[in-house]
């Protein structure tokens, strides 16, 4: 019997990668994932079904080890948020991966890039095309699938359409909003990717993938408005709105930070339409029921959102040098300082309801009091290029390690006792917010628990220390209210559910 084919997925903590892992497992394939941080996948429903390799795609040795014994490797990495030289970083990372794949004996690389068939293509799309060339440069068969706008619950492109349409009945937009696009549903992207893992022989070629419709981006907005029961949007085209200005405008209106919106906007400058001469359908036929059109893809995505069944989200992926993560604390040799705001309360509320309340924090639930101050802090963060508060959360009830949560990220989670959030807002240092629930053993009274809420800040330089003392009055106002309302909310849950 032949050895089972083993598949490697990079970017498994990202939007497409997280869903692809599930699709490959549903096809009963043997999967290994390559991640920087093992803890980021511990809460994934497929975590115990995959082999985990830990390392960095920029490091040759850990990449080669991850690729050893692999037949097909999926390259789903990008560096959109790594500053103006992101294209150089992407090329270097791809070159390292390609060299490691060749040395490890990988038979097939599958790469998801972007459609780039216009001489005026953006720097982002040009870089994606260059990555495909680099991956194929060492002789390993490289199948490159190029997609345009991906429509799916939680995708950055769909979130941009959704929030622009909901929040702006009248829009001033660049004139190139009328350029043609070729959207494809995430369901169909996964169809092609998962079948690429099962090709009988390695293939080295570039294919475009797109749905059944080609339409202007402006018409996508109108279709979404109609599906949502909204009036037709009034779109006013102006010639002076550059990609940079448009990305900042989108950063203020949608949950997407300007750093992520900029490459998405830049991609609209050129017409992103699949070339029929590069169709993949001869190699991998489409689903028997056909590809989803734009209306069906949007309806399916909205249904997933309404049912809180979003598998992955654009905010799931993190990069080591995002603009809002550049702040470092003072090193230990420089006399590292740690500031803490520690608060605790003893309560008879049940642990189960306390934990439910804590795990629902942020997003639509809010921060249990003083929400206008949280909103103002988020607005300030977005104004200087941070993620802000509108990023929300993937699911309103449950969290996973690695989830984006407003301007925090879930760093650690241990139900029903511990939640640790890391701040991704722009700060002169590093900050965390923790919640702990500790049972108190009692033999002569009602059962009680201690709820601990602790904010920790590790400043960078004098500016970081001044920042901490400046916001102390706000902490003295916000944090006692938050803890008190968490306990009150838990008691209300207990009253209504147990009565």
BELMO-V823088 format. One record per pair of residues at least 24 apart in sequence whose ideal C-beta (glycine too) atoms are under 10 Angstrom apart, sorted by the first residue. I is the first residue (numbers start at 1). J is the second residue. Records with the same first field share a line. If there is no record, write none. Layout:
# BELMO-V823088
I=J + J
This chain:
# BELMO-V823088
3=30 + 69 + 71
4=28 + 29 + 30 + 71
5=29 + 30 + 70 + 71 + 72 + 107 + 108 + 197 + 198
6=30 + 31 + 32 + 51 + 68 + 69 + 70 + 71 + 72 + 73
7=31 + 32 + 33 + 50 + 70 + 71 + 72 + 73 + 74 + 108 + 110 + 194 + 197 + 198
8=32 + 33 + 34 + 51 + 53 + 63 + 66 + 67 + 68 + 69 + 70 + 71 + 72 + 73 + 74 + 75 + 101 + 104 + 106 + 109 + 110 + 197
9=33 + 34 + 35 + 50 + 72 + 73 + 74 + 75 + 76 + 110 + 193 + 197
10=34 + 35 + 53 + 57 + 63 + 66 + 67 + 73 + 74 + 75 + 76 + 77 + 93 + 97 + 111
11=35 + 57 + 74 + 75 + 76 + 77 + 78 + 112 + 316 + 317
12=40 + 41 + 44 + 46 + 50 + 52 + 74 + 76 + 312 + 316 + 317
13=37 + 40 + 41 + 44 + 312 + 316 + 317 + 318 + 400 + 401 + 402
14=76 + 77 + 78 + 312 + 313 + 314 + 316 + 317 + 318
15=76 + 150 + 152 + 153 + 154 + 155 + 156 + 157 + 186 + 311 + 312 + 313 + 314 + 315 + 316 + 317
16=74 + 76 + 112 + 147 + 150 + 152 + 155 + 186 + 189 + 190 + 193 + 312 + 317
17=74 + 76 + 77 + 112 + 193 + 312 + 316 + 317
18=44 + 46 + 76 + 154 + 311 + 312 + 313 + 316 + 317 + 400 + 402
19=152 + 154 + 155 + 186 + 187 + 189 + 190 + 193 + 194 + 311 + 312
20=74 + 76 + 110 + 112 + 186 + 189 + 190 + 193 + 194 + 197 + 312
21=45 + 46 + 47 + 49 + 50 + 74 + 311 + 312
22=46 + 49 + 50 + 190 + 194 + 311 + 312
23=187 + 189 + 190 + 191 + 193 + 194 + 195 + 197
24=49 + 50 + 72 + 74 + 190 + 193 + 194 + 197 + 198
25=49 + 50 + 194
26=190 + 194
27=194 + 195 + 197 + 198
29=71 + 72 + 194 + 197 + 198
30=69 + 70 + 71
31=74 + 197
32=66 + 67 + 68 + 69 + 70 + 73
33=66 + 74
34=62 + 63 + 65 + 66 + 67 + 70 + 73 + 74 + 75 + 77 + 97
35=66 + 402
36=62 + 318 + 319 + 320
37=318 + 401 + 402 + 411
38=401
39=401 + 402 + 410 + 411 + 412 + 413
40=316 + 317 + 318 + 400 + 401 + 402 + 403 + 409 + 410 + 411
41=400 + 401 + 402
42=400 + 401 + 402 + 412 + 413
43=398 + 399 + 400 + 401 + 402 + 403 + 410 + 413 + 415
44=311 + 312 + 316 + 400 + 401 + 402
45=311 + 400
47=400 + 401
56=93 + 96 + 320
57=92 + 93 + 94 + 96 + 97 + 100
58=89 + 92 + 93 + 96 + 97 + 320
59=93 + 96 + 100
60=95 + 96 + 97 + 99 + 100 + 103
61=100
62=100
63=93 + 96 + 97 + 98 + 99 + 100 + 101 + 103 + 104
64=96 + 97 + 99 + 100 + 101 + 102 + 103 + 104 + 106
65=100 + 104
66=97 + 100 + 101 + 104
67=97 + 100 + 101 + 102 + 103 + 104 + 105 + 106 + 109 + 140
68=100 + 103 + 104 + 105 + 106
69=104 + 105 + 106
70=101 + 104 + 105 + 106 + 107 + 108 + 109
71=105 + 106 + 107 + 108 + 197 + 202
72=106 + 107 + 108 + 109 + 110 + 141 + 143 + 196 + 197 + 198 + 199 + 202
73=97 + 98 + 100 + 101 + 104 + 106 + 107 + 108 + 109 + 110 + 111 + 135 + 140 + 142 + 197
74=108 + 109 + 110 + 111 + 112 + 143 + 193 + 194 + 196 + 197
75=101 + 109 + 110 + 111 + 112 + 113 + 131 + 132 + 135 + 142 + 144
76=110 + 111 + 112 + 193 + 317
77=111 + 112 + 131 + 317 + 319
78=112 + 113 + 114 + 124 + 127 + 128 + 131 + 263 + 317 + 319
79=127 + 131 + 319 + 320 + 321
80=124 + 127 + 128 + 156 + 259 + 260 + 262 + 263 + 264 + 317 + 319 + 322
81=257 + 259 + 260 + 262 + 263 + 317 + 318 + 319 + 320 + 321 + 322 + 323 + 324 + 325
82=259 + 319 + 320 + 321 + 322 + 323
83=259 + 321 + 322 + 323 + 326
84=123
86=123 + 124 + 127 + 259 + 263 + 319 + 321
87=123 + 124 + 126 + 127 + 128 + 130 + 131
88=127 + 130
89=127 + 319 + 321
90=124 + 127 + 128 + 130 + 131 + 134
91=127 + 130 + 131 + 133 + 134
92=134
93=131 + 134
94=127 + 130 + 131 + 132 + 133 + 134 + 135 + 136 + 137
95=131 + 134 + 135 + 137 + 138
96=134
97=131 + 134 + 135 + 138 + 140
98=131 + 133 + 134 + 135 + 136 + 137 + 138 + 139 + 140 + 142
99=134 + 137 + 138 + 140
100=138 + 140
101=135 + 138 + 139 + 140 + 142
102=137 + 138 + 139 + 140
103=138 + 140
104=140
105=140
106=138 + 140 + 141 + 142 + 202
107=140 + 141 + 199 + 201 + 202
108=140 + 141 + 142 + 143 + 196 + 197 + 199 + 201 + 202 + 203 + 204
109=135 + 136 + 138 + 140 + 141 + 142 + 143 + 144 + 202 + 204
110=135 + 141 + 142 + 143 + 144 + 145 + 192 + 193 + 194 + 196 + 197 + 199 + 203
111=135 + 136 + 142 + 143 + 144 + 145 + 146 + 196 + 206
112=143 + 144 + 145 + 146 + 147 + 150 + 189 + 192 + 193 + 196 + 209
113=144 + 145 + 146 + 147 + 206 + 208
114=145 + 146 + 147 + 148 + 149 + 150 + 208 + 263 + 267 + 272
115=145 + 146 + 147 + 148 + 149 + 181 + 182 + 184 + 208 + 209 + 210 + 267 + 270 + 271 + 272 + 273 + 274 + 275 + 278
116=146 + 148 + 206 + 208 + 267 + 270 + 272
117=146 + 208 + 270 + 271 + 272 + 273 + 274 + 275 + 277 + 278
118=179 + 269 + 270 + 271 + 272 + 273
119=270
120=176 + 269 + 270 + 271
121=266 + 267 + 269 + 270 + 271 + 272
122=243 + 262 + 263 + 264 + 265 + 266 + 267 + 268 + 269 + 270 + 272
123=243 + 262 + 263 + 266 + 267
124=243 + 262 + 263 + 264 + 265 + 266 + 267 + 269
125=263 + 266 + 267 + 269 + 270 + 272
126=266 + 270
127=263
128=263 + 267
129=206
132=206
133=206
136=204 + 205 + 206
139=204
140=202 + 204
141=199 + 201 + 202 + 203 + 204 + 205
142=202 + 203 + 204 + 205 + 206
143=192 + 193 + 196 + 197 + 199 + 202 + 203 + 204 + 205 + 206 + 207 + 280 + 283 + 284
144=203 + 204 + 205 + 206 + 207 + 208 + 278
145=189 + 192 + 193 + 196 + 205 + 206 + 207 + 208 + 209 + 278 + 280 + 284
146=206 + 207 + 208 + 209 + 210 + 272 + 274 + 275 + 278 + 280
147=182 + 183 + 184 + 186 + 188 + 189 + 192 + 193 + 207 + 208 + 209 + 210 + 211 + 272 + 274
148=180 + 181 + 182 + 183 + 184 + 208 + 209 + 210 + 211 + 214 + 267 + 268 + 271 + 272 + 273 + 274
149=181 + 182 + 183 + 184 + 210 + 211 + 217 + 220 + 264 + 267 + 268 + 272 + 294 + 297
150=183 + 184 + 185 + 186 + 188 + 189 + 209 + 211 + 297
151=183 + 184 + 185 + 186 + 187 + 188 + 189 + 211 + 220 + 224 + 292 + 293 + 294 + 296 + 297 + 298 + 300 + 301
152=184 + 185 + 186 + 187 + 188 + 189 + 190 + 292 + 297 + 298 + 300 + 301 + 304 + 310 + 311 + 312 + 313 + 314
153=186 + 298 + 300 + 301 + 302 + 303 + 304 + 305 + 306 + 307 + 308 + 309 + 310 + 311 + 312 + 313 + 394
154=186 + 301 + 304 + 305 + 310 + 311 + 312 + 313 + 314 + 315 + 316 + 394
155=185 + 186 + 189 + 301 + 310 + 312 + 313 + 314
156=254 + 255 + 256 + 260 + 261 + 263 + 264 + 313 + 314 + 315 + 317
157=181 + 183 + 186 + 217 + 220 + 256 + 264 + 267 + 314
158=183 + 185 + 186 + 220 + 224 + 297 + 298 + 301 + 302 + 305 + 314
159=254 + 255 + 256 + 260 + 264 + 301 + 305 + 313 + 314 + 315 + 391 + 392
160=217 + 221 + 250 + 253 + 254 + 255 + 256 + 260 + 261 + 264 + 265 + 314
161=217 + 220 + 221 + 223 + 224 + 225 + 254 + 294 + 298 + 301
162=221 + 224 + 228 + 254 + 255 + 298 + 301 + 302 + 305
163=250 + 253 + 254 + 255 + 256 + 390
164=220 + 221 + 224 + 225 + 233 + 249 + 250 + 253 + 254 + 256
165=220 + 221 + 222 + 223 + 224 + 225 + 226 + 227 + 228 + 230 + 233
166=224 + 225 + 228 + 230 + 233 + 253 + 254
167=252 + 253 + 254
168=221 + 233 + 234 + 235 + 249 + 253 + 254
169=225 + 230 + 231 + 232 + 233 + 234
170=233 + 234 + 235 + 236
171=218 + 221 + 233 + 234 + 235 + 236 + 237 + 249 + 253
172=234 + 235 + 236 + 237 + 238 + 240 + 241 + 246 + 249
173=217 + 218 + 221 + 233 + 235 + 236 + 237 + 238 + 241 + 246 + 249 + 268
174=217 + 237 + 238 + 239 + 240 + 241 + 242 + 243 + 245 + 246 + 249 + 265 + 268 + 269
175=237 + 238 + 239 + 240 + 241
176=216 + 217 + 218 + 237 + 239 + 241 + 243 + 246 + 265 + 268 + 269 + 270 + 271
177=216 + 217 + 218 + 219 + 220 + 221 + 235 + 237 + 241 + 246 + 265 + 268
178=216 + 217 + 218 + 219 + 235 + 237 + 268 + 271
179=216 + 217 + 218 + 267 + 268 + 269 + 270 + 271 + 272 + 273
180=214 + 215 + 216 + 217 + 219 + 268 + 270 + 271 + 272 + 273
181=210 + 213 + 214 + 215 + 216 + 217 + 218 + 219 + 220 + 267 + 268 + 271 + 272 + 273 + 294
182=208 + 209 + 210 + 211 + 212 + 213 + 214 + 215 + 271 + 272 + 273 + 274 + 275
183=210 + 211 + 212 + 213 + 214 + 215 + 217 + 220 + 223 + 272 + 292 + 293 + 294 + 297 + 298
184=208 + 209 + 210 + 211 + 212 + 213 + 274 + 291 + 292 + 294 + 297
185=211 + 212 + 291 + 292 + 293 + 294 + 296 + 297 + 298 + 300 + 301
186=292 + 297 + 300 + 301 + 304 + 311 + 312
187=287 + 291 + 292 + 296 + 297 + 300 + 301
188=212 + 286 + 287 + 290 + 291 + 292 + 297
191=284 + 285 + 286 + 287 + 291
192=280 + 281 + 283 + 284 + 286 + 287 + 291
193=284
194=284
195=280 + 283 + 284 + 285 + 286 + 287
196=280 + 283 + 284
198=284
199=283 + 284
203=280 + 283 + 284
205=278 + 280 + 283
206=275 + 278 + 280
207=274 + 275 + 278 + 279 + 280 + 281 + 282 + 283 + 284
208=272 + 273 + 274 + 275 + 276 + 277 + 278 + 279 + 280
209=274 + 278 + 279 + 280 + 281 + 284 + 286 + 291
210=272 + 273 + 274 + 275 + 276 + 279 + 280 + 291
211=274 + 286 + 290 + 291 + 292 + 293 + 294 + 296 + 297
212=286 + 290 + 291 + 292 + 293 + 294 + 296 + 297
213=291 + 292 + 293 + 294 + 295 + 297
214=271 + 272 + 273 + 274 + 294
215=273 + 293 + 294
216=268 + 271
217=267 + 268 + 271 + 272
219=294
220=294 + 298
223=293 + 294 + 295 + 298
224=294 + 295 + 298 + 301 + 302
226=295 + 298
227=294 + 295 + 298 + 299 + 301 + 302
228=298 + 302
241=265
242=266 + 269
243=267 + 268 + 269
248=382 + 383 + 385
251=382 + 383 + 385 + 386 + 387 + 388 + 390
252=379 + 382 + 383 + 388 + 390
253=390
254=388 + 390 + 391
255=313 + 314 + 315 + 382 + 387 + 388 + 389 + 390 + 391 + 392 + 404 + 406
256=314 + 315 + 387 + 388 + 390 + 391
257=315 + 322 + 323 + 324 + 381 + 382 + 385 + 386 + 387 + 388 + 390 + 391 + 407 + 424
258=323 + 382 + 383 + 384 + 385 + 386 + 387 + 388
259=322 + 323 + 324 + 385 + 386 + 387
260=314 + 315 + 322 + 387
264=314
308=394 + 395 + 396 + 397 + 398
309=395
310=393 + 394 + 395
311=394 + 395
312=394 + 400 + 403
313=391 + 392 + 393 + 394 + 395 + 403 + 404
314=391 + 394 + 404
315=387 + 391 + 392 + 393 + 394 + 402 + 403 + 404 + 405 + 406 + 409 + 424
316=394 + 400 + 402 + 403 + 404 + 409
317=402 + 404
318=402 + 404 + 409 + 422 + 424
322=385 + 386 + 387 + 424
323=384 + 385 + 386 + 387 + 426
324=381 + 382 + 384 + 385 + 386 + 387 + 388 + 407 + 423 + 424 + 425 + 426 + 427
325=386 + 387 + 409 + 422 + 423 + 424 + 425 + 426 + 427 + 430
326=426 + 427 + 460
327=423 + 425 + 426 + 427 + 428 + 429 + 430 + 431 + 458 + 459 + 460 + 464
328=428 + 429 + 430 + 458 + 460 + 461 + 464
329=427 + 428 + 429 + 430 + 431 + 457 + 458 + 459 + 460 + 461 + 464
330=429 + 458 + 459 + 460 + 461 + 462 + 464 + 465
331=460
334=460 + 461
336=458 + 459
337=429 + 457 + 458 + 459 + 460 + 464 + 465 + 468
338=429 + 430 + 456 + 457 + 458 + 459
339=429 + 431 + 455 + 456 + 457 + 458 + 459 + 464 + 465 + 467 + 468 + 469 + 472 + 475
340=432 + 434 + 454 + 455 + 456 + 457
341=433 + 453 + 454 + 455 + 456 + 457 + 468 + 471 + 472 + 475 + 476 + 478 + 479 + 480
342=434 + 452 + 453 + 454 + 455 + 456 + 479
343=451 + 452 + 453 + 454 + 455 + 475 + 479 + 480 + 482 + 483 + 484
344=436 + 438 + 450 + 451 + 452 + 453 + 454 + 483
345=449 + 450 + 451 + 452 + 453 + 480 + 483 + 484 + 486 + 487
346=438 + 440 + 448 + 449 + 450 + 451 + 487
347=437 + 440 + 448 + 449 + 450 + 451 + 483 + 486 + 487 + 488 + 490 + 491
348=445 + 446 + 447 + 448 + 449 + 487 + 491 + 494
349=437 + 448 + 449 + 451 + 486 + 487 + 488 + 489 + 490 + 491 + 492 + 493 + 494
350=416 + 447 + 449 + 490 + 491 + 493 + 494 + 497 + 498
351=416 + 417 + 437 + 438 + 439 + 447 + 449 + 451 + 490
352=415 + 416 + 437 + 490 + 493 + 494 + 497
353=416 + 487 + 489 + 490 + 491 + 492 + 493 + 494 + 495 + 496 + 497 + 498
354=416 + 417 + 435 + 437 + 449 + 451 + 486 + 487 + 489 + 490 + 491 + 493 + 494
355=415 + 416 + 417 + 418 + 419 + 435 + 437 + 451 + 490
356=397 + 398 + 416 + 489 + 490 + 493 + 494 + 497
357=435 + 451 + 485 + 486 + 487 + 488 + 489 + 490 + 491 + 492 + 493
358=399 + 415 + 416 + 417 + 418 + 419 + 435 + 436 + 437 + 451 + 453 + 486 + 489 + 490
359=395 + 396 + 397 + 398 + 399 + 410 + 413 + 415 + 416 + 419 + 435
360=393 + 395 + 396 + 397 + 398 + 399 + 486 + 489 + 493
361=393 + 399 + 405 + 406 + 408 + 419 + 421 + 433 + 435 + 482 + 486 + 489
362=389 + 391 + 392 + 393 + 396 + 399 + 403 + 404 + 405 + 406 + 407 + 408 + 421
363=389 + 390 + 391 + 392 + 393 + 394 + 395 + 396 + 397 + 405 + 406
364=392 + 393 + 396
365=393 + 396 + 397 + 489
366=406 + 482 + 485
367=406 + 433 + 478 + 481 + 482 + 485 + 486
368=478 + 481 + 482 + 483 + 484 + 485 + 486 + 487 + 488 + 489
369=477 + 478 + 479 + 480 + 481 + 482 + 483 + 484 + 485 + 486 + 488
370=474 + 477 + 478 + 479 + 481 + 482 + 485
371=478
373=474 + 477 + 478 + 481
374=406 + 407 + 478 + 482
375=406
376=474
377=406 + 407 + 425 + 471 + 474 + 478
378=406 + 407 + 425
380=425 + 426
381=406 + 407 + 423 + 424 + 425 + 426 + 427
382=407 + 425 + 426
383=426
384=425 + 426
385=426
386=423 + 424 + 425 + 426 + 427
387=424 + 425 + 426
388=424 + 425 + 426
389=425
391=424
405=433
408=432 + 433
417=449
418=452
420=454 + 456
421=455
423=455 + 456 + 457
427=457 + 458 + 459 + 460 + 464 + 467 + 468
428=457 + 459 + 460 + 461 + 462 + 463 + 464 + 465 + 466 + 467 + 468
429=457 + 458 + 459 + 460 + 461 + 463 + 464 + 465 + 467 + 468
430=456 + 457 + 458 + 459 + 460 + 464
431=455 + 456 + 457 + 458 + 459 + 464 + 467 + 468
432=456 + 457 + 458
433=457 + 479 + 482
435=482 + 483 + 486
437=490
449=487 + 490
451=483 + 486 + 487 + 490
452=483
453=479 + 480 + 482 + 483 + 486
454=479
455=479 + 482
